[in-house]
Every structure is written in C-alpha cells, then in structure tokens.
Amino acid sequence: MNRLLLMVISLLFSTTLYAIEVADLSIPDEVKPNGATERLTLNGAGIRSKFFFKIYVAALYLPSPTSESKIIIATDQPNRVLMHFVYSEVEKEKLIDGWIDGFNNNTSKEEMKGVEGRLAKFNTLFETVVEGDQILLDYQPNKGTQVTIKGKVKGTIPGHDFNQALLRVWLGPEPVTSDLKEALLGGE
C-alpha cells in the first residue's frame, strides 16, 4: 500500500500541472525560462482576436501573480509573455505592424525616443508564424528581453524600459484588446 501511495505521489510531482485551458490549448501553471533562477507563475491567459478570428493565445507569467497592471509594468522583475498562434498564418509584416502600433499607442513620445532603436532591432527578429508556432518573450533584469520563435532564440533586447513598453502592448492604457488585458491580469 505504501509503495502504491509513493508511486501516485511521484507521478503527481513529476508531471506538468496545467492551470487552465484556452482555445483547446493547455497552459502550464508554471514555467522556468532558460537562464532563469526562479520559476514563474501563470498570472493569466486569454485569446487575441481580431475581426472574429482567433489569432493567438497569450499567457503572462510572473514571480508572484497580481491583477495590478501598473505594478507589473513598473516592477523590474522576470516575466514571460507566451504567444501560441492558433490562426493559420500571420505574416512577419503584420507582427511588426502590431508591435509598432502597440508601442506607439501605449508609450509617450519621450519614452519612444528612448526605445525606438531597440524596437527596430526587435522587429528584425520576427518571421512569419503559422498555427502551432510559439513566440516567447522572456525578460530577465540586467539582461533584457529574450525573443524565442519556434524554439529558437533570435536575440535579446536590453533594458527594463524596453520591457515596460513591451508589456504595455497588452497591459497599457490602449491594449491590443481590453478582453485580453483583463485575462492576462487574471480575470475571466
């Protein structure tokens, strides 16, 4: 009996736990980005839709969950944004246009001057993605935001200010969609 109990316990702790399911995609409860010293916890997840089409599932991971977007953006802490594409194809140009719009809509002119060059470099890292592809945006203090596409590290953009501008794309005053912002902040 004790042996059976030990087997059950070991199975429970050896498998990945999934916190939620979004668009038939199981979202892990925790992640440990490459090079990170700590695990990050799922803060929230939702769907980016446009004109009734589901484009991607996004998930936000933090050291400690919070529903306060201003705290998430202001705090210099590790974070991950997962983008899992569910649409058939999103062209590189559409991704780049989305980043530019998201930054411009949520970043002051003064702040944009500080991140413009890095945003241009960030945009060169992207490529066309198809259904099932993932983009990981992993931020580590004093290192920057590492971009991983389809499992390959494409580059790292330095600066907490850049990561703040990036997070505002989803969590700022004019997010990509208000429903996705609410979902990433742990809402329904």
Summary of the structure (lengths in Angstrom):
residues: 188
radius of gyration: 17.2
end to end distance: 41.5
largest distance: 66.6
contacts: 564
relative contact order: 0.17
helix: 37%
strand: 33%
